[in-house]
Amino acid sequence: MADFSAGVDGISKACNELSVPVVSGNVSLYNETDGESIAPTPMIGMVGKISDVRLSPTAVVNQPTTLYLLYPKTVKPEFGGSLAAKLLDQPLRGGKAPEIDWQAEKESMDYLRTLIGEGLVSACRDVGDGGIITTAVKMIAKSGLGLNLSLQAKELAGLSEIERYLAEVGGCYLLAIKSEAEAKAKALQLAATLRYNAIVQAGHVVTSKEVSWGPWTTPVHLCKHAFTASLN
């Protein structure tokens, strides 16, 4: 119950820091799947307002484009409590969860709202479970396209390839900016004013059947199978 109590405290802190309400939610404390216990995890229900839904970008990419990584300058990937840690035989409770930089969080949200409000973004997705590579693959899995991902952020330069691509990070987003030169110029011009965040080119969505990330290459059909197998 200590984990659950700390999680609720964290949700409360996030609401206060970001000035957003939680209007509903649910938590199951004693669930199991395939004979394994599931950690008690609160599910959060929230309500947001979009002034013009026509400007709302999708979370998927359907044509070749460039992907950009928006990330806090204090970024530090972690494996604590992650599925990647379990798959890599690392102790789930041996590491830390990603730290949250609240100033960077608020700034990145403001930046994204500005880009989206000006119609500059074609797709955007927050980096979640499985790190940057997993989020990128989710963006292209249904399209039949491939992916060349090469993370060049200087804050990630001293980390191993596994940490850079699979460790979990807070406050990061992958986005595709519309193809017009003016849109990209405007987005990068606005990025130059960021104080707590940075944006770098993360890779390209391409016409191929492979996902290339760091030194590894994975066929797209295996990536799609990883997401769909559990639904069968």
C-alpha positions in Angstrom: 0.0 0.0 0.0 3.0 2.3 0.4 3.4 2.3 -3.4 -0.3 3.1 -3.9 -0.2 5.9 -1.3 2.9 7.5 -2.8 1.2 7.3 -6.3 -1.9 9.2 -5.0 0.4 11.8 -3.5 2.2 12.1 -6.8 -1.1 12.6 -8.7 -2.1 15.3 -6.2 1.2 17.1 -6.7 0.9 16.9 -10.5 -2.6 18.5 -10.3 -1.3 21.4 -8.2 1.9 21.9 -10.3 0.1 21.9 -13.6 -3.2 23.5 -12.4 -5.3 20.6 -13.9 -8.2 18.7 -12.2 -8.7 14.9 -12.0 -12.5 14.4 -12.4 -12.6 10.6 -12.1 -10.5 7.5 -11.9 -10.2 3.8 -10.8 -7.7 1.5 -9.3 -7.7 -2.3 -8.9 -5.5 -3.5 -6.1 -5.6 -7.3 -6.5 -5.6 -8.1 -10.2 -3.6 -10.9 -11.8 -2.8 -11.8 -15.4 -1.5 -15.3 -16.4 -0.9 -16.0 -12.7 1.2 -12.9 -12.1 0.2 -10.1 -9.8 -0.2 -6.6 -11.3 1.0 -3.7 -9.2 -1.8 -1.4 -8.0 -1.9 1.4 -10.6 -4.4 4.3 -10.5 -6.2 5.0 -13.8 -6.9 8.7 -14.2 -9.9 10.4 -15.9 -9.5 14.0 -17.0 -11.3 16.5 -19.2 -9.7 18.9 -21.6 -11.0 21.6 -23.9 -9.9 21.9 -27.6 -10.9 25.2 -29.1 -10.7 23.9 -32.7 -10.7 20.1 -33.1 -9.7 20.5 -36.8 -6.2 21.5 -35.6 -5.8 18.5 -33.2 -3.0 16.3 -34.5 -3.1 12.5 -34.6 -0.8 10.3 -32.6 0.2 8.3 -35.8 2.2 9.1 -39.0 0.8 8.0 -42.3 3.4 9.3 -44.8 7.2 9.8 -44.9 8.3 12.7 -42.6 10.9 13.9 -40.1 10.4 13.1 -36.4 11.6 15.6 -33.8 12.2 14.9 -30.1 11.1 17.6 -27.6 12.7 16.9 -24.3 13.7 18.6 -21.0 17.3 19.6 -20.7 17.4 17.8 -17.4 16.4 14.5 -19.0 17.7 11.4 -17.4 16.4 8.0 -18.7 15.6 5.4 -16.0 14.6 1.8 -15.9 13.0 1.6 -12.4 9.6 -0.2 -12.5 9.6 -0.4 -16.3 8.6 -3.3 -18.5 11.9 -3.0 -20.3 13.7 -3.7 -17.0 11.6 -6.9 -16.6 12.5 -8.0 -20.2 16.2 -7.2 -19.7 16.2 -9.2 -16.4 16.9 -6.0 -14.3 15.4 -5.7 -10.8 12.1 -3.8 -11.2 12.5 -2.0 -7.9 16.2 -1.6 -8.2 16.1 1.7 -10.1 14.3 5.0 -9.9 11.3 6.2 -11.9 12.0 9.2 -14.2 12.2 12.5 -12.3 9.8 15.2 -13.3 11.0 18.7 -14.1 7.8 20.7 -13.5 9.1 23.9 -15.1 10.0 22.0 -18.2 6.7 20.2 -18.2 4.7 23.4 -18.2 7.0 25.0 -20.8 6.8 22.0 -23.2 3.0 21.9 -22.9 2.7 25.6 -23.7 5.1 25.2 -26.7 3.0 22.3 -28.1 -0.2 24.2 -27.6 1.2 27.1 -29.6 2.5 24.9 -32.4 -0.8 23.0 -32.6 -2.9 26.2 -32.4 -1.0 27.6 -35.4 -1.6 24.4 -37.3 2.1 23.4 -37.5 2.0 19.9 -36.2 0.8 16.8 -38.2 1.4 14.2 -35.5 2.5 14.2 -31.8 2.8 11.5 -29.1 4.2 11.6 -25.6 7.1 9.2 -24.8 5.7 6.5 -22.5 6.3 2.9 -21.7 9.2 1.3 -23.4 11.0 4.6 -24.1 11.6 6.6 -27.2 11.9 3.7 -29.7 8.6 2.1 -28.6 6.8 5.4 -28.9 8.2 6.0 -32.4 7.2 2.5 -33.5 3.7 3.1 -32.2 3.5 6.2 -34.4 4.2 4.2 -37.6 3.0 0.6 -36.8 -0.3 0.9 -38.7 1.0 2.8 -41.7 3.2 0.1 -43.3 6.1 2.6 -43.3 9.6 2.1 -41.9 11.6 4.2 -39.5 15.2 5.4 -39.2 15.7 6.6 -35.6 19.0 8.2 -34.5 19.0 10.1 -31.2 21.5 13.0 -31.3 20.4 15.0 -28.2 23.6 16.0 -26.4 22.1 15.3 -23.0 21.8 11.6 -24.1 25.2 11.3 -25.6 26.9 9.7 -22.6 24.4 6.9 -22.2 24.4 3.4 -23.6 22.3 2.6 -26.7 19.9 0.6 -24.5 19.4 3.5 -22.1 18.9 6.0 -24.9 16.3 4.0 -26.8 14.5 1.8 -24.2 14.8 3.6 -20.8 11.8 5.6 -19.8 11.9 9.4 -19.6 9.5 12.1 -18.4 8.3 15.1 -20.3 9.4 14.0 -23.7 7.4 14.1 -27.0 7.9 12.9 -30.5 6.3 15.1 -33.1 6.1 15.5 -36.9 5.9 19.1 -38.1 4.0 19.8 -41.3 6.1 19.5 -44.5 5.9 23.1 -45.6 9.2 24.9 -45.1 7.4 27.8 -43.4 5.9 25.5 -40.8 9.3 24.0 -39.9 11.0 27.4 -39.8 8.3 28.7 -37.4 8.4 25.7 -35.1 12.2 25.8 -34.8 12.1 29.6 -34.4 9.7 29.2 -31.4 11.9 26.4 -30.1 14.9 28.8 -29.8 13.0 30.6 -27.1 12.7 27.5 -24.9 14.5 27.8 -21.5 14.0 24.4 -20.0 13.5 22.2 -23.1 15.2 21.5 -26.3 14.1 20.0 -29.7 16.3 18.0 -32.0 15.8 15.9 -35.1 15.2 12.3 -34.0 14.9 10.4 -37.2 12.8 9.8 -40.3 9.7 7.9 -41.2 10.6 6.3 -44.6 9.2 4.0 -47.2 10.7 0.7 -46.1 9.9 -2.5 -44.2 12.4 -2.0 -41.4 12.8 -0.1 -38.2 16.4 1.1 -37.8 17.4 2.3 -34.3 20.9 2.9 -33.2 23.0 -0.2 -34.2 19.9 -2.4 -34.5 17.4 -3.1 -37.3 14.0 -4.8 -36.7 11.5 -5.8 -39.5 8.3 -3.7 -39.3 6.1 -6.8 -39.2 7.8 -8.0 -36.0 7.1 -4.6 -34.4 3.5 -4.8 -35.4 3.2 -8.3 -34.0 4.6 -7.1 -30.7 1.7 -4.7 -30.4 -1.1 -7.0 -31.7 -0.2 -10.4 -30.4 -1.7 -9.8 -27.0 -5.1 -8.9 -28.6 -5.5 -12.3 -30.2 
